[in-house]
């Protein structure tokens, strides 16, 4: 149980850290011209997350039905 908790906590901290870094980057470089790019393309993450949840729901309906 500790291993699963540790893995989940690590994933949450990693994604949260990347989100905070990118949101700080967007706030500081919105007016400046900077060659830096955000760490994560959040549009791609959103698309992949939506696909994953749709597939999980479809599998759940298939298994429960």
URSULKA-V62766 format. One record per residue. N is the residue number from 0. D_FIRST is the distance of its C-alpha to the first C-alpha in Angstrom with 1 decimal. Layout:
n:N d_first:D_FIRST
n:N d_first:D_FIRST
This chain:
n:0 d_first:0.0
n:1 d_first:3.8
n:2 d_first:5.4
n:3 d_first:5.3
n:4 d_first:6.2
n:5 d_first:8.6
n:6 d_first:10.0
n:7 d_first:10.8
n:8 d_first:12.2
n:9 d_first:14.2
n:10 d_first:15.6
n:11 d_first:16.6
n:12 d_first:18.2
n:13 d_first:20.0
n:14 d_first:21.4
n:15 d_first:22.3
n:16 d_first:24.0
n:17 d_first:26.0
n:18 d_first:27.0
n:19 d_first:28.2
n:20 d_first:30.1
n:21 d_first:31.7
n:22 d_first:32.7
n:23 d_first:34.2
n:24 d_first:36.0
n:25 d_first:37.4
n:26 d_first:38.7
n:27 d_first:40.3
n:28 d_first:41.8
n:29 d_first:43.0
n:30 d_first:46.5
n:31 d_first:46.6
n:32 d_first:47.1
n:33 d_first:44.3
n:34 d_first:43.5
n:35 d_first:39.8
n:36 d_first:37.6
n:37 d_first:34.2
n:38 d_first:31.1
n:39 d_first:29.9
n:40 d_first:32.1
n:41 d_first:30.6
n:42 d_first:32.9
n:43 d_first:31.3
n:44 d_first:27.8
n:45 d_first:29.0
n:46 d_first:30.6
n:47 d_first:27.6
n:48 d_first:25.3
n:49 d_first:27.9
n:50 d_first:28.2
n:51 d_first:24.5
n:52 d_first:24.3
n:53 d_first:27.6
n:54 d_first:26.4
n:55 d_first:23.2
n:56 d_first:25.4
n:57 d_first:27.9
n:58 d_first:25.4
n:59 d_first:24.1
n:60 d_first:27.7
n:61 d_first:28.5
n:62 d_first:25.8
n:63 d_first:26.4
n:64 d_first:30.2
